[in-house]
Amino acid sequence: MRKKGAYQQYKDIQIKTANQGKLLLMLYQGCIKFLGLAIRCINDKDFEGANNYLQRARKVINELMSSLNMQQGGEIAENLAMLYEYMNHQLIQANIHKDTEKIKFVKKLLLQLLRAWQEIINGSNTEKNIDNNLSINI
């Protein structure tokens, strides 16, 4: 059995001990990172690598979508669900056509959402307030 490196152990602990708000931010950050790597791979003509990173980004977006609490979140959750679906569609098209502009557009949307969630989460003093603001089930 292969031993985990110190960095991976640190990341595992960070994920296991994070509250919902922190997990949400980590998902966004990971997805943004994958999109940046996909762009780099396309520019380097590494289409297999690009496919891998785009698939990973889509998995994160699917996780974000499945974590929405449609009952509590109301219109905001519905709008986020539609936006996530749109992002997924754009990433599928980007993967088919190796279109970095579509990836950059989705990355820009995710960065805007990340900033908004950071403001909500950093403005909240308690985990209960974070959970209410997020309207998600992680």
Chimera marker file (.cmm) of the C-alpha trace (Angstrom):
<marker_set name="trace">
<marker id="1" x="0.000" y="0.000" z="0.000" r="1" g="1" b="0" radius="0.5"/>
<marker id="2" x="1.322" y="3.420" z="-0.934" r="1" g="1" b="0" radius="0.5"/>
<marker id="3" x="1.779" y="5.918" z="1.867" r="1" g="1" b="0" radius="0.5"/>
<marker id="4" x="0.252" y="9.354" z="1.491" r="1" g="1" b="0" radius="0.5"/>
<marker id="5" x="2.566" y="12.311" z="1.360" r="1" g="1" b="0" radius="0.5"/>
<marker id="6" x="2.471" y="14.950" z="4.075" r="1" g="1" b="0" radius="0.5"/>
<marker id="7" x="0.740" y="17.457" z="1.776" r="1" g="1" b="0" radius="0.5"/>
<marker id="8" x="-2.027" y="15.000" z="0.871" r="1" g="1" b="0" radius="0.5"/>
<marker id="9" x="-2.536" y="14.125" z="4.537" r="1" g="1" b="0" radius="0.5"/>
<marker id="10" x="-2.822" y="17.847" z="5.321" r="1" g="1" b="0" radius="0.5"/>
<marker id="11" x="-5.404" y="18.295" z="2.523" r="1" g="1" b="0" radius="0.5"/>
<marker id="12" x="-7.409" y="15.285" z="3.760" r="1" g="1" b="0" radius="0.5"/>
<marker id="13" x="-7.538" y="16.688" z="7.293" r="1" g="1" b="0" radius="0.5"/>
<marker id="14" x="-8.455" y="20.127" z="5.967" r="1" g="1" b="0" radius="0.5"/>
<marker id="15" x="-11.427" y="18.660" z="4.085" r="1" g="1" b="0" radius="0.5"/>
<marker id="16" x="-12.581" y="16.457" z="6.965" r="1" g="1" b="0" radius="0.5"/>
<marker id="17" x="-12.553" y="19.332" z="9.468" r="1" g="1" b="0" radius="0.5"/>
<marker id="18" x="-13.986" y="22.101" z="7.260" r="1" g="1" b="0" radius="0.5"/>
<marker id="19" x="-17.449" y="23.541" z="7.856" r="1" g="1" b="0" radius="0.5"/>
<marker id="20" x="-19.991" y="23.797" z="5.032" r="1" g="1" b="0" radius="0.5"/>
<marker id="21" x="-18.873" y="27.269" z="4.033" r="1" g="1" b="0" radius="0.5"/>
<marker id="22" x="-15.236" y="26.281" z="3.809" r="1" g="1" b="0" radius="0.5"/>
<marker id="23" x="-16.112" y="23.155" z="1.807" r="1" g="1" b="0" radius="0.5"/>
<marker id="24" x="-18.101" y="25.230" z="-0.647" r="1" g="1" b="0" radius="0.5"/>
<marker id="25" x="-15.185" y="27.607" z="-1.154" r="1" g="1" b="0" radius="0.5"/>
<marker id="26" x="-12.825" y="24.650" z="-1.610" r="1" g="1" b="0" radius="0.5"/>
<marker id="27" x="-15.095" y="23.219" z="-4.314" r="1" g="1" b="0" radius="0.5"/>
<marker id="28" x="-15.115" y="26.495" z="-6.205" r="1" g="1" b="0" radius="0.5"/>
<marker id="29" x="-11.350" y="26.895" z="-5.858" r="1" g="1" b="0" radius="0.5"/>
<marker id="30" x="-10.723" y="23.353" z="-7.054" r="1" g="1" b="0" radius="0.5"/>
<marker id="31" x="-12.965" y="23.778" z="-10.069" r="1" g="1" b="0" radius="0.5"/>
<marker id="32" x="-11.289" y="27.061" z="-11.014" r="1" g="1" b="0" radius="0.5"/>
<marker id="33" x="-7.898" y="25.368" z="-10.701" r="1" g="1" b="0" radius="0.5"/>
<marker id="34" x="-9.002" y="22.475" z="-12.952" r="1" g="1" b="0" radius="0.5"/>
<marker id="35" x="-10.239" y="24.933" z="-15.584" r="1" g="1" b="0" radius="0.5"/>
<marker id="36" x="-6.924" y="26.783" z="-15.563" r="1" g="1" b="0" radius="0.5"/>
<marker id="37" x="-5.084" y="23.494" z="-16.001" r="1" g="1" b="0" radius="0.5"/>
<marker id="38" x="-7.433" y="22.482" z="-18.842" r="1" g="1" b="0" radius="0.5"/>
<marker id="39" x="-6.683" y="25.749" z="-20.643" r="1" g="1" b="0" radius="0.5"/>
<marker id="40" x="-2.961" y="25.150" z="-20.230" r="1" g="1" b="0" radius="0.5"/>
<marker id="41" x="-3.313" y="21.599" z="-21.566" r="1" g="1" b="0" radius="0.5"/>
<marker id="42" x="-5.241" y="22.767" z="-24.636" r="1" g="1" b="0" radius="0.5"/>
<marker id="43" x="-2.625" y="25.422" z="-25.330" r="1" g="1" b="0" radius="0.5"/>
<marker id="44" x="0.056" y="22.711" z="-25.030" r="1" g="1" b="0" radius="0.5"/>
<marker id="45" x="-1.947" y="20.394" z="-27.347" r="1" g="1" b="0" radius="0.5"/>
<marker id="46" x="-2.327" y="17.904" z="-24.481" r="1" g="1" b="0" radius="0.5"/>
<marker id="47" x="-5.929" y="17.044" z="-25.276" r="1" g="1" b="0" radius="0.5"/>
<marker id="48" x="-6.032" y="13.996" z="-23.011" r="1" g="1" b="0" radius="0.5"/>
<marker id="49" x="-4.960" y="16.150" z="-20.070" r="1" g="1" b="0" radius="0.5"/>
<marker id="50" x="-7.506" y="18.811" z="-21.022" r="1" g="1" b="0" radius="0.5"/>
<marker id="51" x="-10.247" y="16.185" z="-21.133" r="1" g="1" b="0" radius="0.5"/>
<marker id="52" x="-9.212" y="14.925" z="-17.693" r="1" g="1" b="0" radius="0.5"/>
<marker id="53" x="-9.324" y="18.392" z="-16.111" r="1" g="1" b="0" radius="0.5"/>
<marker id="54" x="-12.584" y="19.337" z="-17.813" r="1" g="1" b="0" radius="0.5"/>
<marker id="55" x="-14.178" y="16.118" z="-16.555" r="1" g="1" b="0" radius="0.5"/>
<marker id="56" x="-12.941" y="16.875" z="-13.045" r="1" g="1" b="0" radius="0.5"/>
<marker id="57" x="-14.328" y="20.416" z="-13.250" r="1" g="1" b="0" radius="0.5"/>
<marker id="58" x="-17.691" y="19.064" z="-14.404" r="1" g="1" b="0" radius="0.5"/>
<marker id="59" x="-17.745" y="16.642" z="-11.463" r="1" g="1" b="0" radius="0.5"/>
<marker id="60" x="-17.242" y="19.566" z="-9.083" r="1" g="1" b="0" radius="0.5"/>
<marker id="61" x="-20.022" y="21.540" z="-10.767" r="1" g="1" b="0" radius="0.5"/>
<marker id="62" x="-22.289" y="18.491" z="-10.514" r="1" g="1" b="0" radius="0.5"/>
<marker id="63" x="-21.444" y="18.271" z="-6.809" r="1" g="1" b="0" radius="0.5"/>
<marker id="64" x="-22.288" y="21.952" z="-6.390" r="1" g="1" b="0" radius="0.5"/>
<marker id="65" x="-25.580" y="21.369" z="-8.184" r="1" g="1" b="0" radius="0.5"/>
<marker id="66" x="-26.493" y="18.324" z="-6.116" r="1" g="1" b="0" radius="0.5"/>
<marker id="67" x="-25.694" y="20.166" z="-2.892" r="1" g="1" b="0" radius="0.5"/>
<marker id="68" x="-28.305" y="22.859" z="-3.520" r="1" g="1" b="0" radius="0.5"/>
<marker id="69" x="-31.249" y="22.834" z="-1.137" r="1" g="1" b="0" radius="0.5"/>
<marker id="70" x="-34.052" y="23.657" z="-3.550" r="1" g="1" b="0" radius="0.5"/>
<marker id="71" x="-36.683" y="23.948" z="-0.807" r="1" g="1" b="0" radius="0.5"/>
<marker id="72" x="-34.813" y="26.372" z="1.439" r="1" g="1" b="0" radius="0.5"/>
<marker id="73" x="-32.878" y="28.109" z="-1.306" r="1" g="1" b="0" radius="0.5"/>
<marker id="74" x="-35.914" y="29.113" z="-3.345" r="1" g="1" b="0" radius="0.5"/>
<marker id="75" x="-35.265" y="31.279" z="-6.369" r="1" g="1" b="0" radius="0.5"/>
<marker id="76" x="-31.551" y="31.641" z="-5.628" r="1" g="1" b="0" radius="0.5"/>
<marker id="77" x="-31.074" y="27.869" z="-5.607" r="1" g="1" b="0" radius="0.5"/>
<marker id="78" x="-33.108" y="27.529" z="-8.815" r="1" g="1" b="0" radius="0.5"/>
<marker id="79" x="-30.993" y="30.194" z="-10.527" r="1" g="1" b="0" radius="0.5"/>
<marker id="80" x="-27.775" y="28.564" z="-9.352" r="1" g="1" b="0" radius="0.5"/>
<marker id="81" x="-28.980" y="25.187" z="-10.631" r="1" g="1" b="0" radius="0.5"/>
<marker id="82" x="-29.659" y="26.684" z="-14.064" r="1" g="1" b="0" radius="0.5"/>
<marker id="83" x="-26.278" y="28.434" z="-14.040" r="1" g="1" b="0" radius="0.5"/>
<marker id="84" x="-24.488" y="25.202" z="-13.106" r="1" g="1" b="0" radius="0.5"/>
<marker id="85" x="-26.308" y="23.372" z="-15.915" r="1" g="1" b="0" radius="0.5"/>
<marker id="86" x="-25.250" y="26.093" z="-18.339" r="1" g="1" b="0" radius="0.5"/>
<marker id="87" x="-21.631" y="25.838" z="-17.157" r="1" g="1" b="0" radius="0.5"/>
<marker id="88" x="-21.671" y="22.080" z="-17.618" r="1" g="1" b="0" radius="0.5"/>
<marker id="89" x="-23.015" y="22.469" z="-21.148" r="1" g="1" b="0" radius="0.5"/>
<marker id="90" x="-20.335" y="25.041" z="-21.956" r="1" g="1" b="0" radius="0.5"/>
<marker id="91" x="-17.618" y="22.734" z="-20.648" r="1" g="1" b="0" radius="0.5"/>
<marker id="92" x="-18.924" y="19.826" z="-22.719" r="1" g="1" b="0" radius="0.5"/>
<marker id="93" x="-18.804" y="22.036" z="-25.812" r="1" g="1" b="0" radius="0.5"/>
<marker id="94" x="-15.357" y="23.332" z="-24.843" r="1" g="1" b="0" radius="0.5"/>
<marker id="95" x="-14.107" y="19.768" z="-24.490" r="1" g="1" b="0" radius="0.5"/>
<marker id="96" x="-15.508" y="18.716" z="-27.867" r="1" g="1" b="0" radius="0.5"/>
<marker id="97" x="-14.118" y="21.744" z="-29.697" r="1" g="1" b="0" radius="0.5"/>
<marker id="98" x="-11.078" y="22.393" z="-27.467" r="1" g="1" b="0" radius="0.5"/>
<marker id="99" x="-12.387" y="25.935" z="-27.042" r="1" g="1" b="0" radius="0.5"/>
<marker id="100" x="-10.441" y="27.830" z="-24.376" r="1" g="1" b="0" radius="0.5"/>
<marker id="101" x="-12.772" y="30.851" z="-24.639" r="1" g="1" b="0" radius="0.5"/>
<marker id="102" x="-15.706" y="28.814" z="-23.322" r="1" g="1" b="0" radius="0.5"/>
<marker id="103" x="-13.532" y="27.550" z="-20.484" r="1" g="1" b="0" radius="0.5"/>
<marker id="104" x="-12.385" y="31.081" z="-19.666" r="1" g="1" b="0" radius="0.5"/>
<marker id="105" x="-16.012" y="32.234" z="-19.603" r="1" g="1" b="0" radius="0.5"/>
<marker id="106" x="-17.020" y="29.487" z="-17.152" r="1" g="1" b="0" radius="0.5"/>
<marker id="107" x="-13.935" y="30.226" z="-15.065" r="1" g="1" b="0" radius="0.5"/>
<marker id="108" x="-14.930" y="33.892" z="-14.916" r="1" g="1" b="0" radius="0.5"/>
<marker id="109" x="-18.446" y="32.961" z="-13.754" r="1" g="1" b="0" radius="0.5"/>
<marker id="110" x="-17.031" y="30.691" z="-11.070" r="1" g="1" b="0" radius="0.5"/>
<marker id="111" x="-14.645" y="33.402" z="-9.873" r="1" g="1" b="0" radius="0.5"/>
<marker id="112" x="-17.579" y="35.804" z="-9.500" r="1" g="1" b="0" radius="0.5"/>
<marker id="113" x="-19.565" y="33.222" z="-7.550" r="1" g="1" b="0" radius="0.5"/>
<marker id="114" x="-16.524" y="32.429" z="-5.401" r="1" g="1" b="0" radius="0.5"/>
<marker id="115" x="-16.119" y="36.097" z="-4.482" r="1" g="1" b="0" radius="0.5"/>
<marker id="116" x="-19.815" y="36.373" z="-3.625" r="1" g="1" b="0" radius="0.5"/>
<marker id="117" x="-19.706" y="33.284" z="-1.405" r="1" g="1" b="0" radius="0.5"/>
<marker id="118" x="-16.521" y="34.526" z="0.258" r="1" g="1" b="0" radius="0.5"/>
<marker id="119" x="-18.312" y="37.750" z="1.195" r="1" g="1" b="0" radius="0.5"/>
<marker id="120" x="-21.293" y="35.825" z="2.566" r="1" g="1" b="0" radius="0.5"/>
<marker id="121" x="-19.168" y="33.363" z="4.499" r="1" g="1" b="0" radius="0.5"/>
<marker id="122" x="-16.657" y="35.881" z="5.826" r="1" g="1" b="0" radius="0.5"/>
<marker id="123" x="-19.503" y="38.169" z="6.844" r="1" g="1" b="0" radius="0.5"/>
<marker id="124" x="-21.069" y="35.401" z="8.918" r="1" g="1" b="0" radius="0.5"/>
<marker id="125" x="-19.947" y="34.976" z="12.510" r="1" g="1" b="0" radius="0.5"/>
<marker id="126" x="-21.369" y="31.547" z="13.235" r="1" g="1" b="0" radius="0.5"/>
<marker id="127" x="-21.629" y="28.269" z="11.430" r="1" g="1" b="0" radius="0.5"/>
<marker id="128" x="-25.412" y="28.460" z="11.779" r="1" g="1" b="0" radius="0.5"/>
<marker id="129" x="-25.471" y="31.766" z="9.884" r="1" g="1" b="0" radius="0.5"/>
<marker id="130" x="-23.257" y="30.253" z="7.208" r="1" g="1" b="0" radius="0.5"/>
<marker id="131" x="-25.566" y="27.265" z="6.812" r="1" g="1" b="0" radius="0.5"/>
<marker id="132" x="-28.616" y="29.534" z="6.497" r="1" g="1" b="0" radius="0.5"/>
<marker id="133" x="-26.932" y="31.809" z="3.954" r="1" g="1" b="0" radius="0.5"/>
<marker id="134" x="-25.703" y="28.942" z="1.796" r="1" g="1" b="0" radius="0.5"/>
<marker id="135" x="-29.019" y="27.117" z="1.514" r="1" g="1" b="0" radius="0.5"/>
<marker id="136" x="-27.180" y="23.950" z="0.560" r="1" g="1" b="0" radius="0.5"/>
<marker id="137" x="-26.763" y="20.442" z="1.852" r="1" g="1" b="0" radius="0.5"/>
<marker id="138" x="-23.158" y="19.310" z="1.611" r="1" g="1" b="0" radius="0.5"/>
<link id1="1" id2="2" r="1" g="1" b="0" radius="0.2"/>
<link id1="2" id2="3" r="1" g="1" b="0" radius="0.2"/>
<link id1="3" id2="4" r="1" g="1" b="0" radius="0.2"/>
<link id1="4" id2="5" r="1" g="1" b="0" radius="0.2"/>
<link id1="5" id2="6" r="1" g="1" b="0" radius="0.2"/>
<link id1="6" id2="7" r="1" g="1" b="0" radius="0.2"/>
<link id1="7" id2="8" r="1" g="1" b="0" radius="0.2"/>
<link id1="8" id2="9" r="1" g="1" b="0" radius="0.2"/>
<link id1="9" id2="10" r="1" g="1" b="0" radius="0.2"/>
<link id1="10" id2="11" r="1" g="1" b="0" radius="0.2"/>
<link id1="11" id2="12" r="1" g="1" b="0" radius="0.2"/>
<link id1="12" id2="13" r="1" g="1" b="0" radius="0.2"/>
<link id1="13" id2="14" r="1" g="1" b="0" radius="0.2"/>
<link id1="14" id2="15" r="1" g="1" b="0" radius="0.2"/>
<link id1="15" id2="16" r="1" g="1" b="0" radius="0.2"/>
<link id1="16" id2="17" r="1" g="1" b="0" radius="0.2"/>
<link id1="17" id2="18" r="1" g="1" b="0" radius="0.2"/>
<link id1="18" id2="19" r="1" g="1" b="0" radius="0.2"/>
<link id1="19" id2="20" r="1" g="1" b="0" radius="0.2"/>
<link id1="20" id2="21" r="1" g="1" b="0" radius="0.2"/>
<link id1="21" id2="22" r="1" g="1" b="0" radius="0.2"/>
<link id1="22" id2="23" r="1" g="1" b="0" radius="0.2"/>
<link id1="23" id2="24" r="1" g="1" b="0" radius="0.2"/>
<link id1="24" id2="25" r="1" g="1" b="0" radius="0.2"/>
<link id1="25" id2="26" r="1" g="1" b="0" radius="0.2"/>
<link id1="26" id2="27" r="1" g="1" b="0" radius="0.2"/>
<link id1="27" id2="28" r="1" g="1" b="0" radius="0.2"/>
<link id1="28" id2="29" r="1" g="1" b="0" radius="0.2"/>
<link id1="29" id2="30" r="1" g="1" b="0" radius="0.2"/>
<link id1="30" id2="31" r="1" g="1" b="0" radius="0.2"/>
<link id1="31" id2="32" r="1" g="1" b="0" radius="0.2"/>
<link id1="32" id2="33" r="1" g="1" b="0" radius="0.2"/>
<link id1="33" id2="34" r="1" g="1" b="0" radius="0.2"/>
<link id1="34" id2="35" r="1" g="1" b="0" radius="0.2"/>
<link id1="35" id2="36" r="1" g="1" b="0" radius="0.2"/>
<link id1="36" id2="37" r="1" g="1" b="0" radius="0.2"/>
<link id1="37" id2="38" r="1" g="1" b="0" radius="0.2"/>
<link id1="38" id2="39" r="1" g="1" b="0" radius="0.2"/>
<link id1="39" id2="40" r="1" g="1" b="0" radius="0.2"/>
<link id1="40" id2="41" r="1" g="1" b="0" radius="0.2"/>
<link id1="41" id2="42" r="1" g="1" b="0" radius="0.2"/>
<link id1="42" id2="43" r="1" g="1" b="0" radius="0.2"/>
<link id1="43" id2="44" r="1" g="1" b="0" radius="0.2"/>
<link id1="44" id2="45" r="1" g="1" b="0" radius="0.2"/>
<link id1="45" id2="46" r="1" g="1" b="0" radius="0.2"/>
<link id1="46" id2="47" r="1" g="1" b="0" radius="0.2"/>
<link id1="47" id2="48" r="1" g="1" b="0" radius="0.2"/>
<link id1="48" id2="49" r="1" g="1" b="0" radius="0.2"/>
<link id1="49" id2="50" r="1" g="1" b="0" radius="0.2"/>
<link id1="50" id2="51" r="1" g="1" b="0" radius="0.2"/>
<link id1="51" id2="52" r="1" g="1" b="0" radius="0.2"/>
<link id1="52" id2="53" r="1" g="1" b="0" radius="0.2"/>
<link id1="53" id2="54" r="1" g="1" b="0" radius="0.2"/>
<link id1="54" id2="55" r="1" g="1" b="0" radius="0.2"/>
<link id1="55" id2="56" r="1" g="1" b="0" radius="0.2"/>
<link id1="56" id2="57" r="1" g="1" b="0" radius="0.2"/>
<link id1="57" id2="58" r="1" g="1" b="0" radius="0.2"/>
<link id1="58" id2="59" r="1" g="1" b="0" radius="0.2"/>
<link id1="59" id2="60" r="1" g="1" b="0" radius="0.2"/>
<link id1="60" id2="61" r="1" g="1" b="0" radius="0.2"/>
<link id1="61" id2="62" r="1" g="1" b="0" radius="0.2"/>
<link id1="62" id2="63" r="1" g="1" b="0" radius="0.2"/>
<link id1="63" id2="64" r="1" g="1" b="0" radius="0.2"/>
<link id1="64" id2="65" r="1" g="1" b="0" radius="0.2"/>
<link id1="65" id2="66" r="1" g="1" b="0" radius="0.2"/>
<link id1="66" id2="67" r="1" g="1" b="0" radius="0.2"/>
<link id1="67" id2="68" r="1" g="1" b="0" radius="0.2"/>
<link id1="68" id2="69" r="1" g="1" b="0" radius="0.2"/>
<link id1="69" id2="70" r="1" g="1" b="0" radius="0.2"/>
<link id1="70" id2="71" r="1" g="1" b="0" radius="0.2"/>
<link id1="71" id2="72" r="1" g="1" b="0" radius="0.2"/>
<link id1="72" id2="73" r="1" g="1" b="0" radius="0.2"/>
<link id1="73" id2="74" r="1" g="1" b="0" radius="0.2"/>
<link id1="74" id2="75" r="1" g="1" b="0" radius="0.2"/>
<link id1="75" id2="76" r="1" g="1" b="0" radius="0.2"/>
<link id1="76" id2="77" r="1" g="1" b="0" radius="0.2"/>
<link id1="77" id2="78" r="1" g="1" b="0" radius="0.2"/>
<link id1="78" id2="79" r="1" g="1" b="0" radius="0.2"/>
<link id1="79" id2="80" r="1" g="1" b="0" radius="0.2"/>
<link id1="80" id2="81" r="1" g="1" b="0" radius="0.2"/>
<link id1="81" id2="82" r="1" g="1" b="0" radius="0.2"/>
<link id1="82" id2="83" r="1" g="1" b="0" radius="0.2"/>
<link id1="83" id2="84" r="1" g="1" b="0" radius="0.2"/>
<link id1="84" id2="85" r="1" g="1" b="0" radius="0.2"/>
<link id1="85" id2="86" r="1" g="1" b="0" radius="0.2"/>
<link id1="86" id2="87" r="1" g="1" b="0" radius="0.2"/>
<link id1="87" id2="88" r="1" g="1" b="0" radius="0.2"/>
<link id1="88" id2="89" r="1" g="1" b="0" radius="0.2"/>
<link id1="89" id2="90" r="1" g="1" b="0" radius="0.2"/>
<link id1="90" id2="91" r="1" g="1" b="0" radius="0.2"/>
<link id1="91" id2="92" r="1" g="1" b="0" radius="0.2"/>
<link id1="92" id2="93" r="1" g="1" b="0" radius="0.2"/>
<link id1="93" id2="94" r="1" g="1" b="0" radius="0.2"/>
<link id1="94" id2="95" r="1" g="1" b="0" radius="0.2"/>
<link id1="95" id2="96" r="1" g="1" b="0" radius="0.2"/>
<link id1="96" id2="97" r="1" g="1" b="0" radius="0.2"/>
<link id1="97" id2="98" r="1" g="1" b="0" radius="0.2"/>
<link id1="98" id2="99" r="1" g="1" b="0" radius="0.2"/>
<link id1="99" id2="100" r="1" g="1" b="0" radius="0.2"/>
<link id1="100" id2="101" r="1" g="1" b="0" radius="0.2"/>
<link id1="101" id2="102" r="1" g="1" b="0" radius="0.2"/>
<link id1="102" id2="103" r="1" g="1" b="0" radius="0.2"/>
<link id1="103" id2="104" r="1" g="1" b="0" radius="0.2"/>
<link id1="104" id2="105" r="1" g="1" b="0" radius="0.2"/>
<link id1="105" id2="106" r="1" g="1" b="0" radius="0.2"/>
<link id1="106" id2="107" r="1" g="1" b="0" radius="0.2"/>
<link id1="107" id2="108" r="1" g="1" b="0" radius="0.2"/>
<link id1="108" id2="109" r="1" g="1" b="0" radius="0.2"/>
<link id1="109" id2="110" r="1" g="1" b="0" radius="0.2"/>
<link id1="110" id2="111" r="1" g="1" b="0" radius="0.2"/>
<link id1="111" id2="112" r="1" g="1" b="0" radius="0.2"/>
<link id1="112" id2="113" r="1" g="1" b="0" radius="0.2"/>
<link id1="113" id2="114" r="1" g="1" b="0" radius="0.2"/>
<link id1="114" id2="115" r="1" g="1" b="0" radius="0.2"/>
<link id1="115" id2="116" r="1" g="1" b="0" radius="0.2"/>
<link id1="116" id2="117" r="1" g="1" b="0" radius="0.2"/>
<link id1="117" id2="118" r="1" g="1" b="0" radius="0.2"/>
<link id1="118" id2="119" r="1" g="1" b="0" radius="0.2"/>
<link id1="119" id2="120" r="1" g="1" b="0" radius="0.2"/>
<link id1="120" id2="121" r="1" g="1" b="0" radius="0.2"/>
<link id1="121" id2="122" r="1" g="1" b="0" radius="0.2"/>
<link id1="122" id2="123" r="1" g="1" b="0" radius="0.2"/>
<link id1="123" id2="124" r="1" g="1" b="0" radius="0.2"/>
<link id1="124" id2="125" r="1" g="1" b="0" radius="0.2"/>
<link id1="125" id2="126" r="1" g="1" b="0" radius="0.2"/>
<link id1="126" id2="127" r="1" g="1" b="0" radius="0.2"/>
<link id1="127" id2="128" r="1" g="1" b="0" radius="0.2"/>
<link id1="128" id2="129" r="1" g="1" b="0" radius="0.2"/>
<link id1="129" id2="130" r="1" g="1" b="0" radius="0.2"/>
<link id1="130" id2="131" r="1" g="1" b="0" radius="0.2"/>
<link id1="131" id2="132" r="1" g="1" b="0" radius="0.2"/>
<link id1="132" id2="133" r="1" g="1" b="0" radius="0.2"/>
<link id1="133" id2="134" r="1" g="1" b="0" radius="0.2"/>
<link id1="134" id2="135" r="1" g="1" b="0" radius="0.2"/>
<link id1="135" id2="136" r="1" g="1" b="0" radius="0.2"/>
<link id1="136" id2="137" r="1" g="1" b="0" radius="0.2"/>
<link id1="137" id2="138" r="1" g="1" b="0" radius="0.2"/>
</marker_set>
